[in-house]
Amino acid sequence: MRWQINYRFVGMSGGAWLYRLDTLNLAHGAVPADTFLGEPTWFIDERAHIW
């Protein structure tokens, strides 16, 4: 499974906007070494349109 989420927030110094994209790749049990090199079986996309 691959889960992605992004967000924007104001930094602590100077009020500059910070953007972040988090990606979590998750597998359970014994999987081949190249499991995360291709397309995931499940993809949860919670990315927002950030201006």
Buried (B, 14 or more C-beta within 10 A) or exposed (E): EBBBBBEEEEEEEEEEEEEEEEEEEEEEEEEEEEEEEEEBEEEEEEEEEEE
